[in-house]
Amino acid sequence: MNLRGFVRLFTHIQLLPVLENGEETTLIGGQAVMEGVMMRSPHSYCVAVRKPDGHIVTESQPLAKISERYPIFKLPLFRGLGTLGGAMWLGMKALKFSADCALEGVSPGAAKGLSEAAGRPQKKDLGPGAVALQIAFSLLFMIGLYKFVPLYLATLLGHHFHALSGRLAINAMDGGIRIEIFLGFMYLLSRLKEMHRLFEYHGAEHKVVFNFESGQPVTVENAQRFVTWHPRCGTSFLVVVLIVAMIGYLFLPIDNFWLKLAARVALLPVIIGISYEIIRFAAKRRSGLLAMLTKPGLWLQRVTTQPPSNDQTEVAITALAQAMELEKAQGGQLVIA
């Protein structure tokens, strides 16, 4: 993979948590990928990608729930970790498939799931080594950008300004800087042409999910009537994580810089678990204090989702239709959660 391809895939990996939508207990969710959409039902998923020649390529496979394989992930707090871990794993698979298509290469193993319109294996493929390197680099980048940099800057400000040198002040600045970095990063990405198209597919995924949940026939015309922001979106989840982290780290009784950094990394699973429960609660009760925590995420989706074209909406519908077809073939219960 050349440098441009590496940077391109790296940028998409950074957006995986932002673009993911849905949870295990709901019927459908999805995610935008390169020139396409992944849709999943409780026990199957399908990725649909439109190639440069206009044909839609698909890959669909059965999908086991993490909570069914590991019952611990049915418990509060743990289910958030299981859901996010499963979503990231599936998101990487979907992103790899779409990246292979973007590189004019669909792996021989994926050819089984291709539509007849584009059913021949191509030459290029992202090997497991390239994907592993991308994941490792992305994790280090995220820890550095969202953990090290905010704490370092807050500590630096505390050293230069006596009024900001207290533990509480430094922890508060750390949380505020982290949120500013996240918002700035999202804004910069939204200015890139390719990311704008990705956000359009994100909007298509949300519209089709809304269309399905409404009980109306899922068509391009019906889907386009719905808004692009959805309460179960990963964007909303990440904003809640940032807010919960800011509150949670505020009162940590630690002054040493490196111990503070280690504590922030170590507490991340707890923050994720609590944030997931808040999102889950807010999705069922659209009012109250906890529901208010999800509002900033809905506002931010004005950036991370954009109105899609009819062609992009058609791709999302194709992914949903094949995921549901495979779900039905497995005897899945097709009810709206």
ABEGO torsion letter per residue (X at the ends): XBAAAAAAAAAAAAAAAAABBEBAABABBBBBBBGBBBBBBAABBBBBBBBAAGBBBBBBBBBBBAAAABAAAABBGAAAAAAAAAAAAAAAAAAAAAAAAAAGBBBAAAAAABBAABABBBABBBBAAAAAAAAAAAAAAAAAAAAAAAAAAAAAAAAABAAAABAAAAAAAAAAAAAAAAAAAAAAAAABAAAAAAAAAAAAAAAAAAAAAAGBBBBAAAAAABBABBAABAAAAAAAAAAAAAAAAAABBBABAAAAAAAAAAAAAAAAAAAAAAAAAAAABABEAAAAAAAAAAAAAAAABBBBBAAAAAAAAAAAAAAAAAAAAAGBBBBBX
